[in-house]
Amino acid sequence: MKLATLRSCREISALVLAREDRVLSFPERLAIRLHFLMCEACPRFEKQVLTMRQAMNNWRHYRGDDSDEPK
């Protein structure tokens, strides 16, 4: 297990994406928080991932007016 040392942007972006599939360990969550304090790009990447997740969730639950189901 890798301790919460300073990690590269590549490693942090991998953790941000992994968080979509699994619960991160405490050292992984801490590494993300520490990295976000020093990096401007990675928090933006996280925001983009969250935006994509919300958009996909909205798309999955979208029901258009042209549906064949009765209202």
N, C-alpha and C positions, 0 to 999 in steps of 0.2 A: 504494500500500500504506500502510495506516495504522499508524503506529508504536505501540509499547506505551505509549500515554499513558493517562491515567485515562479510562475509558469508563463509560457509563451502564449501569444494570442492564438496560435493554432491549437494549443492544448485547451485553452479556455473555451474557444468556440466549439471544440469537440465535446466538452462538458456541458455547454449550454444545449447542444443538440441531444446529448445523452439524457439530459433531464426530461426530455419529451417521452422517453421510453422507460425510464427507471428512476427510483428515488436515489439521489446522490448521498454519499456518506458525508459526515460532518467535515472531514478534511477537504473534500471536494467542494462543498458549499463555501467553506472558508476561503479556499483558493480563489474561487470566483469573486467573492466580495473584495478580497485584497487586491486582486488584479483590476477590478472595476474602479478602485480608488485612484489608480495610476494611468489608466488607459481610457481614451475617449471613444475609440472605435468599437471596442467589445460591448459596451452597454448599448450602443446603437444597433449592433448585430442582434443582441438579445431582444431589443424592441422589435426589430424586423421579424424575428422568429415568432414572437408573441402575436404580432399583427397577422402573420401567415396562419398561425394556429386558429385565431379568431375568425379569419376569413373562411378557412376550411370548415370550421364549425358552423358558420352561418350558411355556407353552401350546402352542407349536409342536411340542414333543417329548412332549406328554402322550399317554399311551396308557391309556385307561380299561379297566375290567374287562369292559365290554360290547362290546369290539371283536370283529369277526368273524374276525380272524386267529387261527390256532392258536397256543397258547403253547409 
